[in-house]
Amino acid sequence: MGVNLFQILNGLTFAALLFIVASGFTLIFGLLRIVNLAHGALYLFGGLVGYTVANATGSLVLGAAAAMAFVAALGIVLDQGLLRFVRGVELRQVLLTLGVAFVLNDIGLVVWGGDTYTVPVPEMLRGATRLGTIFYPKYRLFVLGLGIVIFILLWLLLNKTRLGALIRAGVDDPEIVEAMGINIRRVFLGTFMLGAALAGLGGTVGGAFLTLYPSADAEILVFSLAVVIIGGRGSLAGAAVGALLVGLLNSIGQVLFPELAYFVIFGPMALILAFRPLGLFGKTA
């Protein structure tokens, strides 16, 4: 069975979703040097909150906004209430955030149960549109466009604004930034909240075509890790390229080598790391 335009578009739209989620992960892991293994749980929790609000109001926009706000608030609690005690100690961060992920999963099971949920899609994004010789779902094309818009906005934020300069300077030399009278902890907290909010947005957007179920957090976390590791931590362009590679390899691998779908992704990842240990766009800490 050959690869056709439909599978390529599936890979591109999945890559767009992965970028939305992994861009938040690379902000937290790559820029702030915080190993947040609860990122997948934030994705799932945000998706469930988005589903609840969207289902009650009939608005995907309100659902996405509620998910982003709620998960950003969870980010404050996680960063200020727990992670501030383990800054700079990556193993403790891994154990702590993994524990938080388990707690959030259990809370999700208590509140929403173990059912599978699908975020409702607006009427204008339902159905398919014709692209050449095929018909393709409008909503997945919307996700592709949203991923591109978020990439542009994040690139502008990090490279063309004073806040982006402060974030990059704070990562390189926080003491100098503090000496200039800038509260770098507040800047880092805002960055952490943004990364968490992107996970919530990804959960709502992805919940409309991937659905939301109890193990969805672990699956999206594995893909996000692969994206960041391939692209290089702290690199927005690397996250975009990594998402493209993982999305396309996942889509094509499921068609050509269904029994080796994961190997098609993680085999090339291991090969890349053998020659580029910091990833394609990685920089030294």
C-alpha positions in Angstrom: 0.0 0.0 0.0 1.6 3.3 -1.0 1.5 6.6 0.7 -0.9 9.1 -0.7 -1.9 12.7 -0.1 -4.4 11.7 2.6 -1.7 10.1 4.7 0.6 13.1 4.2 -2.1 15.5 5.3 -2.8 13.2 8.3 0.9 13.5 9.2 1.0 17.3 8.8 -2.2 17.8 10.9 -0.9 15.5 13.6 2.4 17.3 13.5 0.6 20.6 14.0 -1.1 19.2 17.1 2.2 17.8 18.4 3.8 21.2 17.9 1.1 23.0 19.9 1.7 20.6 22.8 5.5 20.2 22.4 6.1 24.0 22.1 4.8 24.3 25.6 7.0 21.4 26.6 10.1 23.0 25.0 9.4 26.3 26.8 9.3 24.6 30.1 12.0 21.9 29.6 14.2 23.7 27.1 14.2 27.2 28.3 13.4 26.9 32.0 15.4 23.6 32.5 12.4 22.1 34.3 11.7 18.4 33.5 7.9 18.5 33.6 6.6 14.9 33.1 3.2 16.1 34.1 2.9 17.9 30.8 0.9 15.0 29.3 -1.5 15.1 32.3 -2.0 18.8 31.7 -2.9 18.1 28.1 -5.5 15.5 29.2 -6.8 17.6 32.0 -7.1 20.7 29.8 -8.8 18.6 27.1 -11.4 17.4 29.7 -12.0 20.9 30.9 -12.3 22.1 27.4 -14.7 19.3 26.5 -16.9 20.1 29.5 -17.1 23.9 28.7 -17.5 23.4 25.0 -20.2 20.8 25.5 -22.1 23.1 27.9 -21.8 26.3 25.8 -21.6 24.9 22.3 -18.4 27.0 21.7 -15.0 25.4 21.0 -13.4 28.9 21.5 -14.8 29.1 25.0 -13.8 25.6 25.7 -10.2 26.2 24.6 -10.1 29.5 26.6 -11.3 27.8 29.7 -8.8 24.9 29.3 -5.9 27.3 28.8 -6.9 29.4 31.9 -7.5 26.4 34.1 -4.3 24.6 33.1 -2.3 27.9 33.4 -3.7 28.1 37.0 -2.5 24.6 37.6 0.9 25.7 36.3 1.0 28.3 39.0 0.3 25.7 41.7 2.8 23.3 40.3 5.6 25.8 39.8 5.2 27.8 43.0 3.8 25.1 45.3 6.0 22.2 44.4 8.7 22.7 41.7 10.4 25.7 43.5 11.6 23.2 46.1 13.5 21.1 43.6 14.9 23.7 41.1 18.1 22.5 39.5 17.7 18.9 40.6 16.4 17.1 37.5 15.9 13.6 39.1 13.7 15.1 41.8 11.8 17.1 39.2 11.2 13.8 37.3 9.8 12.0 40.3 7.8 15.0 41.5 6.1 15.7 38.2 5.5 12.0 37.5 3.7 11.8 40.9 1.7 14.9 39.9 0.7 13.3 36.7 -0.6 10.2 38.5 -2.6 12.4 40.9 -4.1 14.4 38.1 -5.0 11.2 36.3 -6.8 9.9 39.4 -8.7 13.2 39.8 -9.7 13.0 36.1 -11.0 9.4 36.7 -13.0 10.5 39.7 -14.6 13.6 38.0 -15.0 12.3 34.4 -14.8 8.6 34.8 -12.9 6.3 32.4 -15.1 7.0 29.3 -13.8 8.3 26.0 -14.8 11.9 25.2 -14.7 13.9 21.9 -14.7 17.7 22.0 -17.6 19.0 19.9 -16.6 20.8 16.7 -18.3 23.9 15.4 -20.7 23.5 12.6 -18.5 25.4 10.2 -15.6 23.0 10.8 -17.6 19.8 10.3 -17.5 17.8 7.2 -14.8 17.7 4.5 -13.5 20.0 1.8 -12.2 19.0 -1.6 -8.4 19.1 -2.1 -7.5 18.0 -5.6 -8.7 14.5 -6.0 -9.5 13.9 -2.3 -11.9 15.1 0.4 -10.3 16.0 3.7 -11.8 17.0 7.1 -12.1 20.7 7.5 -11.3 20.5 11.2 -7.9 18.9 10.7 -7.0 21.6 8.2 -8.0 24.1 10.9 -5.6 22.4 13.3 -2.8 22.7 10.7 -3.5 26.4 10.3 -3.6 26.9 14.1 -0.3 25.2 14.5 1.3 27.5 12.0 -0.2 30.6 13.7 1.1 29.5 17.1 4.5 29.0 15.7 4.6 32.5 14.2 3.3 34.1 17.4 5.8 32.2 19.6 8.6 33.1 17.3 7.7 36.8 17.4 7.3 36.6 21.2 10.8 35.0 21.8 12.7 36.9 19.1 11.0 40.3 18.7 9.8 41.4 22.1 11.4 42.6 25.3 9.8 39.7 27.2 11.4 37.2 24.9 14.8 38.9 25.4 14.3 38.7 29.1 13.5 35.0 29.0 16.6 34.2 26.9 18.8 36.5 29.1 17.3 35.0 32.2 18.2 31.5 31.1 21.8 32.4 30.2 22.5 34.6 33.3 19.7 35.1 35.8 21.9 36.8 38.3 22.7 39.7 35.9 19.0 40.1 35.0 18.1 40.2 38.8 20.8 42.8 39.3 19.1 45.0 36.7 16.1 45.1 39.0 14.0 42.6 37.0 12.1 39.9 38.9 13.2 37.0 36.7 11.2 34.5 38.8 8.1 36.3 37.8 9.2 36.1 34.1 9.9 32.4 34.5 6.5 31.8 36.2 4.8 33.5 33.2 6.7 31.3 30.8 5.7 28.2 32.8 2.1 29.3 32.7 2.3 29.9 28.9 3.8 26.4 28.4 1.1 24.8 30.5 -1.7 26.8 28.7 -0.4 25.5 25.4 -0.8 22.0 26.8 -4.4 22.8 27.7 -5.1 24.2 24.3 -3.6 21.1 22.7 -5.8 18.9 24.8 -9.0 20.7 23.7 -7.9 20.9 20.0 -6.7 17.4 19.9 -9.7 16.0 21.8 -11.8 16.8 18.8 -10.2 14.2 16.5 -7.9 12.1 18.7 -10.5 11.8 21.5 -9.7 11.9 25.2 -9.3 8.8 27.3 -7.4 7.8 30.5 -4.0 6.9 28.8 -4.0 9.7 26.3 -1.6 11.8 28.5 1.1 9.1 28.4 0.9 8.7 24.6 1.1 12.5 23.9 3.9 12.9 26.4 6.0 10.2 24.6 5.4 11.9 21.3 6.2 15.3 22.8 9.5 14.0 24.3 10.4 12.6 20.9 9.7 16.0 19.3 11.8 18.0 21.8 14.7 15.4 21.8 14.9 15.3 18.0 14.6 19.1 17.5 16.8 20.0 20.5 15.6 21.4 23.7 15.0 25.1 23.9 14.7 25.5 20.1 11.3 26.6 18.7 12.4 25.8 15.2 13.6 22.4 16.4 10.2 21.7 17.9 8.6 22.6 14.6 11.0 20.3 12.6 10.8 17.6 15.2 6.9 17.7 15.1 7.0 17.4 11.3 9.3 14.4 11.4 7.4 12.6 14.2 4.0 13.4 12.6 4.9 12.3 9.2 6.8 9.2 10.4 3.9 8.2 12.6 1.3 8.6 9.8 3.5 6.9 7.1 4.7 4.2 9.5 1.2 3.1 10.4 0.4 2.7 6.7 3.6 1.0 5.5 4.8 -0.8 8.6 1.9 -1.1 11.0 3.7 -3.7 13.2 6.7 -1.4 13.5 4.9 1.9 13.9 6.8 3.0 17.0 10.2 1.8 15.6 9.7 4.0 12.6 9.6 7.0 14.9 12.1 6.1 17.6 14.6 4.3 15.3 15.4 7.5 13.4 15.4 9.4 16.7 18.1 7.1 18.1 20.1 7.5 14.8 19.8 11.3 15.0 21.0 11.3 18.6 24.0 9.1 17.7 25.3 11.9 15.5 23.6 14.9 17.1 23.4 14.2 20.9 21.8 17.7 21.5 19.2 17.2 18.7 19.0 18.9 15.3 18.9 22.4 16.7 20.1 21.8 20.2 22.4 24.2 22.1 24.6 23.6 25.1 23.1 24.6 28.4 
